Amino acid sequence: MKRTRLTREQSRDQTRQRLLDSAQTLFMKKGFTATSVEDIAEAAGYTRGAFYSNFGSKTELFLELLRRDHAEMQAGLDDIFVAGTTREDMEARVIAYYSRLPQDEKCFLLWIEAKLLAARDARFRTRFNAFRREKLDQLAAYIREFSARVGTPLPLPAEVLALGLMGLCEGIQFLHTVDPQSVTTTQTEVVLSEFFARVVFQRGAGMSFEEAVQ
């Protein structure tokens, strides 16, 4: 069977994706600082020149990785707002999405690496914080849209809820990552689902924590 020859644009996109995939694996295994441009290029099967033909620097590639992961997360949030769902459907989708997040987020260590780099590198911190503010604004917009669709007034400004939600998710993910035996999957699901039920949905308490984790 004759192979279809890739166009120049398709070939370039394939090269970029391979470089991104290799960098993601290496950053999560070795860390950002310990990984060189040569390491990334070699793992992807390319030269140093091929790397710089696609990315201006290792930092630029890193930010592209974060954007790619964020786009995947956004797609999951967009699915919650499909047309014709009831309030109960939307609440169930939100709880399911965030309850699974600590287990589904395969790139969590990348975000840890980004925060460490931002704490040490002022130039990267400026770019990373702009990206995080964009994420917070988008999350606040989702919260406002959810409130409008289900007819539930927000107990706090959407920006405050977005900040609290992001902090809670990141904290729970970190604890689960470093100590999964003590901070179990069930516990993380209960914490996140109860946050939504009580704070965002303003529903009464369901079962107790002890009942939920049994």
Rosetta silent file (secondary structure, phi, psi, omega in degrees, C-alpha in Angstrom):
SEQUENCE: MKRTRLTREQSRDQTRQRLLDSAQTLFMKKGFTATSVEDIAEAAGYTRGAFYSNFGSKTELFLELLRRDHAEMQAGLDDIFVAGTTREDMEARVIAYYSRLPQDEKCFLLWIEAKLLAARDARFRTRFNAFRREKLDQLAAYIREFSARVGTPLPLPAEVLALGLMGLCEGIQFLHTVDPQSVTTTQTEVVLSEFFARVVFQRGAGMSFEEAVQ
SCORE:     score description
SCORE:     0.000 S_00000001
   1 L     0.000  128.807 -177.174    0.000    0.000    0.000 S_00000001
   2 L   -72.552  131.478  179.345    1.455    3.343   -1.048 S_00000001
   3 L   -78.007  138.762  177.610    2.166    5.718    1.822 S_00000001
   4 L   -78.207  126.765 -178.879    0.647    9.166    1.624 S_00000001
   5 L   -77.337  132.900 -179.268    3.333   11.802    1.579 S_00000001
   6 L   -73.558  144.557  172.497    2.920   14.473    4.225 S_00000001
   7 L   -71.633  167.375  179.096    2.668   18.094    3.181 S_00000001
   8 H   -60.293  -40.543  179.496    5.281   20.499    4.516 S_00000001
   9 H   -65.903  -42.552  178.327    2.772   21.845    7.026 S_00000001
  10 H   -64.617  -39.797  178.707    1.810   18.344    8.188 S_00000001
  11 H   -64.325  -41.794  178.854    5.463   17.371    8.529 S_00000001
  12 H   -64.964  -41.712  179.234    6.211   20.475   10.575 S_00000001
  13 H   -64.893  -39.154  177.999    3.220   19.830   12.831 S_00000001
  14 H   -62.907  -42.197  178.490    4.321   16.221   13.329 S_00000001
  15 H   -61.855  -45.506  179.840    7.810   17.380   14.277 S_00000001
  16 H   -60.760  -44.132 -178.125    6.415   19.886   16.791 S_00000001
  17 H   -65.853  -37.755  178.058    4.149   17.291   18.377 S_00000001
  18 H   -67.083  -39.918  177.056    6.990   14.786   18.721 S_00000001
  19 H   -64.751  -41.887  178.237    9.204   17.399   20.317 S_00000001
  20 H   -63.643  -45.367 -179.414    6.390   18.373   22.687 S_00000001
  21 H   -62.578  -42.651  179.754    5.665   14.756   23.608 S_00000001
  22 H   -65.560  -42.240  178.798    9.348   14.024   24.246 S_00000001
  23 H   -63.483  -41.408  179.310    9.748   17.164   26.337 S_00000001
  24 H   -59.417  -46.343  179.569    6.667   16.312   28.383 S_00000001
  25 H   -61.553  -44.907 -177.248    8.034   12.861   29.205 S_00000001
  26 H   -70.936  -40.585  179.268   11.477   14.211   30.101 S_00000001
  27 H   -62.189  -39.247 -178.825   10.209   17.175   32.155 S_00000001
  28 H   -74.286  -26.522 -179.102    8.011   14.867   34.219 S_00000001
  29 H   -88.459  -45.899 -173.369   10.839   12.362   34.701 S_00000001
  30 H  -107.527  -21.658 -173.369   13.900   14.599   35.133 S_00000001
  31 L    97.569  159.250 -176.494   12.493   18.070   35.670 S_00000001
  32 L   -65.771  -47.981 -175.257   12.712   21.179   33.502 S_00000001
  33 L   -64.646  -39.036 -175.732   16.143   22.346   34.613 S_00000001
  34 L   -78.419   -8.827 -179.576   17.817   18.947   34.274 S_00000001
  35 L   -98.961  127.507 -179.875   16.489   18.455   30.722 S_00000001
  36 L   -98.573  164.747  174.470   18.476   20.016   27.885 S_00000001
  37 H   -58.147  -40.849  178.831   17.415   20.976   24.376 S_00000001
  38 H   -61.792  -39.680  177.873   19.694   18.190   23.129 S_00000001
  39 H   -59.038  -46.011 -177.798   17.890   15.673   25.367 S_00000001
  40 H   -64.532  -47.712 -178.637   14.522   16.662   23.905 S_00000001
  41 H   -61.999  -44.502 -178.898   15.705   16.604   20.304 S_00000001
  42 H   -64.017  -43.529 -179.689   17.437   13.243   20.688 S_00000001
  43 H   -63.230  -31.753 -179.777   14.434   11.632   22.395 S_00000001
  44 H   -85.255  -10.267 -179.732   12.190   12.844   19.562 S_00000001
  45 L    86.509   25.459 -178.677   14.613   11.611   16.902 S_00000001
  46 L  -126.600  178.220  178.716   15.635   15.045   15.636 S_00000001
  47 L   -96.064  168.497  174.638   18.600   17.378   15.708 S_00000001
  48 H   -59.513  -37.046  178.748   19.174   20.493   17.795 S_00000001
  49 H   -62.887  -37.885  177.924   18.561   22.489   14.640 S_00000001
  50 H   -64.234  -36.569  177.824   15.123   20.905   14.215 S_00000001
  51 H   -60.166  -51.820 -175.525   14.267   21.984   17.749 S_00000001
  52 H   -74.144  -11.299  172.397   15.154   25.624   17.101 S_00000001
  53 H   -76.315  -18.257 -176.732   13.295   25.550   13.797 S_00000001
  54 H  -113.946  -27.466 -179.068   10.126   24.961   15.808 S_00000001
  55 L  -137.485  138.090 -178.651   10.718   26.621   19.175 S_00000001
  56 L   -72.462  -23.425 -178.672   12.715   29.675   20.090 S_00000001
  57 L  -164.676  169.652  175.953   13.759   28.232   23.454 S_00000001
  58 H   -65.164  -34.858  178.613   13.115   25.480   25.954 S_00000001
  59 H   -65.386  -40.680  178.005   10.938   27.926   27.904 S_00000001
  60 H   -61.411  -43.537  177.168    8.803   28.622   24.836 S_00000001
  61 H   -61.497  -41.646 -179.286    8.265   24.900   24.364 S_00000001
  62 H   -59.180  -46.610  179.270    7.362   24.555   28.062 S_00000001
  63 H   -63.738  -35.368  176.958    4.667   27.215   27.804 S_00000001
  64 H   -64.757  -37.960  175.742    3.309   25.508   24.694 S_00000001
  65 H   -61.421  -43.797  179.413    3.023   22.258   26.665 S_00000001
  66 H   -64.528  -40.246  177.956    1.043   24.028   29.373 S_00000001
  67 H   -64.217  -40.222  179.748   -1.249   25.607   26.781 S_00000001
  68 H   -62.244  -44.268  179.546   -1.834   22.215   25.152 S_00000001
  69 H   -66.749  -40.126  179.169   -2.800   20.641   28.467 S_00000001
  70 H   -62.927  -37.566  179.022   -5.022   23.587   29.360 S_00000001
  71 H   -63.078  -37.647  177.623   -6.837   23.255   26.017 S_00000001
  72 H   -66.260  -39.170  177.617   -7.625   19.625   26.832 S_00000001
  73 H   -65.929  -40.043  177.465   -8.996   20.649   30.227 S_00000001
  74 H   -61.492  -39.025  179.242  -11.114   23.340   28.600 S_00000001
  75 H   -60.192  -39.206  177.622  -12.586   20.785   26.217 S_00000001
  76 H   -64.856  -38.748  177.616  -13.727   18.763   29.230 S_00000001
  77 H   -69.050  -38.218  179.320  -15.388   21.825   30.750 S_00000001
  78 H   -60.421  -34.364 -179.337  -17.050   22.715   27.443 S_00000001
  79 H   -63.119  -24.536 -178.930  -18.691   19.277   27.398 S_00000001
  80 H   -66.854  -29.809 -173.324  -20.534   20.170   30.600 S_00000001
  81 L   -98.655   31.987  177.268  -22.483   22.896   28.830 S_00000001
  82 L   -64.412  147.881 -175.357  -23.969   20.796   26.047 S_00000001
  83 L   -64.823  143.332  171.741  -27.378   22.003   24.930 S_00000001
  84 L    87.555    2.285 -179.999  -30.503   20.621   26.503 S_00000001
  85 L   -79.697  150.306  176.812  -29.079   19.325   29.799 S_00000001
  86 L   -84.267  170.589  176.461  -31.038   19.725   33.000 S_00000001
  87 H   -58.159  -43.223 -178.505  -29.696   21.289   36.173 S_00000001
  88 H   -63.047  -40.551  178.100  -29.241   17.813   37.650 S_00000001
  89 H   -61.973  -45.438 -177.821  -27.301   16.691   34.571 S_00000001
  90 H   -65.947  -41.760  178.145  -25.013   19.704   34.714 S_00000001
  91 H   -61.944  -42.566 -179.552  -24.368   19.325   38.435 S_00000001
  92 H   -64.593  -38.856  179.349  -23.536   15.662   37.956 S_00000001
  93 H   -65.899  -42.722  179.904  -21.168   16.502   35.084 S_00000001
  94 H   -62.270  -48.573 -178.857  -19.365   19.170   37.108 S_00000001
  95 H   -62.359  -42.829  179.715  -18.933   16.914   40.119 S_00000001
  96 H   -63.216  -42.265 -178.156  -17.763   13.997   37.957 S_00000001
  97 H   -62.137  -51.212 -175.829  -15.276   16.200   36.096 S_00000001
  98 H   -76.929  -26.965  176.613  -13.637   17.682   39.169 S_00000001
  99 H   -67.430  -33.781 -179.683  -13.825   14.504   41.215 S_00000001
 100 H   -84.204  -13.832 -171.314  -11.814   12.671   38.538 S_00000001
 101 H   -55.019  -44.338  179.658   -9.359   15.500   37.996 S_00000001
 102 H   -61.020  -27.994  179.454   -6.670   14.332   40.460 S_00000001
 103 H   -89.439  -31.864 -174.452   -6.562   10.950   38.720 S_00000001
 104 H   -85.539  -22.042 -174.122   -7.030   12.149   35.130 S_00000001
 105 L   -77.181   89.536 -176.443   -4.555   15.030   35.122 S_00000001
 106 L   -72.158  -16.624 -176.975   -1.538   13.285   33.605 S_00000001
 107 L  -102.958   16.408 -175.525    0.352   16.572   33.294 S_00000001
 108 H   -57.372  -40.348 -179.830    0.076   17.688   36.909 S_00000001
 109 H   -62.845  -27.746  175.564    3.836   17.385   37.468 S_00000001
 110 H   -62.645  -40.801 -179.333    4.361   19.796   34.571 S_00000001
 111 H   -69.168  -33.894  174.835    2.402   22.447   36.450 S_00000001
 112 H   -63.610  -45.676  177.910    4.482   21.790   39.573 S_00000001
 113 H   -58.942  -40.498 -179.342    7.632   22.285   37.489 S_00000001
 114 H   -64.613  -40.011  179.521    6.177   25.511   36.095 S_00000001
 115 H   -67.501  -39.452  177.678    5.463   26.888   39.566 S_00000001
 116 H   -63.532  -43.603  179.656    8.966   26.053   40.764 S_00000001
 117 H   -64.888  -40.551  179.669   10.475   27.750   37.719 S_00000001
 118 H   -63.741  -34.211  179.380    8.228   30.787   38.189 S_00000001
 119 H   -69.754  -23.083 -174.433    9.355   31.100   41.810 S_00000001
 120 H  -107.599  -19.945 -173.441   13.008   31.183   40.722 S_00000001
 121 L  -123.588  108.869 -175.106   12.931   32.940   37.353 S_00000001
 122 H   -63.157  -38.239 -178.900   11.412   36.427   37.233 S_00000001
 123 H   -66.564  -43.462  177.621   11.117   36.492   33.432 S_00000001
 124 H   -67.247  -36.902 -179.018    9.294   33.165   33.323 S_00000001
 125 H   -58.372  -40.317  179.848    7.146   34.224   36.296 S_00000001
 126 H   -61.191  -45.454 -179.136    5.798   37.176   34.341 S_00000001
 127 H   -71.229  -40.839 -178.497    4.708   34.989   31.418 S_00000001
 128 H   -67.248  -41.355 -179.877    3.424   32.167   33.610 S_00000001
 129 H   -66.246  -34.326  175.681    1.374   34.479   35.835 S_00000001
 130 H   -63.613  -39.210  178.325   -0.239   36.047   32.778 S_00000001
 131 H   -66.700  -41.806  179.159   -1.206   32.550   31.666 S_00000001
 132 H   -65.509  -38.386  177.438   -2.571   31.669   35.119 S_00000001
 133 H   -63.981  -36.608  175.731   -4.660   34.847   35.201 S_00000001
 134 H   -62.889  -42.338  177.589   -6.096   33.847   31.848 S_00000001
 135 H   -61.698  -44.041  179.876   -6.982   30.434   33.284 S_00000001
 136 H   -63.487  -41.798  178.513   -8.658   32.042   36.298 S_00000001
 137 H   -61.779  -41.434  179.737  -10.668   34.398   34.084 S_00000001
 138 H   -66.319  -41.246  179.137  -11.853   31.473   31.970 S_00000001
 139 H   -65.448  -40.512  176.939  -12.812   29.451   35.040 S_00000001
 140 H   -61.606  -37.926  178.337  -14.727   32.408   36.475 S_00000001
 141 H   -64.671  -40.041  176.542  -16.590   32.702   33.167 S_00000001
 142 H   -62.281  -41.877 -178.809  -17.572   29.027   33.369 S_00000001
 143 H   -64.201  -43.530  178.094  -18.836   29.535   36.926 S_00000001
 144 H   -63.726  -40.304  179.670  -20.939   32.541   35.899 S_00000001
 145 H   -65.055  -42.051  178.580  -22.373   30.632   32.943 S_00000001
 146 H   -61.253  -45.514  179.855  -23.247   27.673   35.134 S_00000001
 147 H   -59.019  -42.548 -179.431  -24.958   29.951   37.655 S_00000001
 148 H   -67.301  -38.599 -176.449  -26.989   31.623   34.910 S_00000001
 149 H   -71.379  -38.275 -176.500  -28.044   28.336   33.311 S_00000001
 150 H   -94.707   -8.443  176.763  -29.200   26.614   36.495 S_00000001
 151 L    75.715   27.180  178.652  -30.612   29.747   38.129 S_00000001
 152 L  -108.490  120.278  178.942  -28.554   29.539   41.304 S_00000001
 153 L   -67.576  146.428 -179.105  -27.091   32.805   42.632 S_00000001
 154 L   -80.508  136.561  179.849  -23.417   32.634   43.519 S_00000001
 155 L   -72.959  -20.558  179.341  -22.557   32.903   47.236 S_00000001
 156 L  -141.413  161.293  176.096  -19.319   34.733   46.350 S_00000001
 157 L   -55.227  146.348 -176.982  -18.041   36.566   43.267 S_00000001
 158 H   -57.485  -35.541 -179.655  -17.149   34.170   40.456 S_00000001
 159 H   -65.014  -36.382  179.041  -13.504   35.313   40.575 S_00000001
 160 H   -70.277  -43.061  178.169  -13.266   34.387   44.263 S_00000001
 161 H   -64.164  -38.397  178.618  -14.857   30.983   43.687 S_00000001
 162 H   -62.974  -43.537  178.883  -12.511   30.355   40.755 S_00000001
 163 H   -63.497  -44.292  178.737   -9.468   31.140   42.897 S_00000001
 164 H   -63.902  -41.096 -179.823  -10.716   28.895   45.702 S_00000001
 165 H   -65.683  -44.384  179.734  -11.533   26.071   43.310 S_00000001
 166 H   -62.597  -44.057  179.298   -8.155   26.248   41.592 S_00000001
 167 H   -63.469  -41.403  179.658   -6.326   26.291   44.915 S_00000001
 168 H   -64.608  -46.907 -179.009   -8.372   23.387   46.269 S_00000001
 169 H   -62.321  -44.453 -179.008   -7.875   21.246   43.159 S_00000001
 170 H   -65.874  -39.456  179.060   -4.153   21.907   43.009 S_00000001
 171 H   -65.516  -45.160  179.682   -3.721   21.193   46.721 S_00000001
 172 H   -64.416  -43.002  178.609   -5.692   17.954   46.584 S_00000001
 173 H   -61.004  -41.691 -179.196   -3.841   16.819   43.461 S_00000001
 174 H   -64.440  -46.180 -179.889   -0.483   17.529   45.078 S_00000001
 175 H   -63.066  -40.852  179.371   -1.342   15.615   48.253 S_00000001
 176 H   -66.946  -35.971 -179.221   -2.702   12.692   46.244 S_00000001
 177 H   -66.974  -43.741 -175.180    0.396   12.645   44.031 S_00000001
 178 H   -85.228  -22.744 -177.549    2.922   12.547   46.872 S_00000001
 179 L  -144.892   65.480 -175.549    0.933   10.331   49.274 S_00000001
 180 L   -65.025  -20.221  179.088   -1.751    8.353   47.396 S_00000001
 181 L   -75.771  -35.011  179.462   -2.058    5.790   50.192 S_00000001
 182 L   -87.256  -38.915  177.945   -3.038    8.382   52.788 S_00000001
 183 L  -104.966   89.438 -170.533   -4.934   10.724   50.467 S_00000001
 184 L   -78.508  167.691  176.822   -6.970    8.181   48.566 S_00000001
 185 H   -59.419  -42.612 -179.547   -8.934    8.513   45.363 S_00000001
 186 H   -63.154  -41.849  179.737  -12.195    8.242   47.308 S_00000001
 187 H   -63.321  -43.002 -179.835  -11.172   10.989   49.708 S_00000001
 188 H   -64.908  -37.742  178.106  -10.263   13.379   46.920 S_00000001
 189 H   -63.985  -41.640 -178.959  -13.570   12.708   45.175 S_00000001
 190 H   -66.010  -44.795 -179.449  -15.518   13.400   48.375 S_00000001
 191 H   -58.530  -48.542 -176.484  -13.660   16.646   49.109 S_00000001
 192 H   -71.438  -39.805 -179.955  -14.217   18.058   45.637 S_00000001
 193 H   -67.832  -37.378  178.803  -17.808   16.899   45.251 S_00000001
 194 H   -69.236  -33.063  176.349  -18.750   18.305   48.674 S_00000001
 195 H   -59.228  -46.812  179.997  -17.137   21.635   47.792 S_00000001
 196 H   -67.658  -44.572 -176.321  -19.436   21.946   44.801 S_00000001
 197 H   -61.269  -41.186 -173.218  -22.508   20.639   46.573 S_00000001
 198 H   -92.263  -39.587 -173.972  -22.214   22.996   49.526 S_00000001
 199 H   -90.857  -50.563 -175.910  -20.416   26.076   48.196 S_00000001
 200 H   -83.534  -49.394 -177.787  -21.315   26.348   44.509 S_00000001
 201 L   -81.895  -16.594  179.691  -24.639   24.490   44.359 S_00000001
 202 L    56.777   42.647  176.287  -25.598   25.610   47.896 S_00000001
 203 L   -97.103  159.352  177.284  -27.154   22.285   48.705 S_00000001
 204 L   -68.995  164.395 -179.126  -27.392   20.796   52.164 S_00000001
 205 L   -63.831  140.826  176.012  -24.849   18.300   53.343 S_00000001
 206 L   -89.570 -129.398  178.064  -25.237   14.802   51.994 S_00000001
 207 L   -73.025  159.447  178.913  -23.694   11.801   53.694 S_00000001
 208 L   -70.630  162.555  178.594  -20.963   12.305   56.243 S_00000001
 209 H   -60.421  -41.632 -179.342  -17.318   12.061   55.260 S_00000001
 210 H   -61.490  -39.448  178.444  -16.995    8.846   57.286 S_00000001
 211 H   -67.450  -40.184 -174.863  -19.935    7.317   55.428 S_00000001
 212 H   -67.762  -35.031 -174.485  -18.613    8.380   52.033 S_00000001
 213 H   -91.403   -2.311  178.743  -15.139    6.880   52.415 S_00000001
 214 L   -73.648    0.000    0.000  -16.305    3.542   53.845 S_00000001
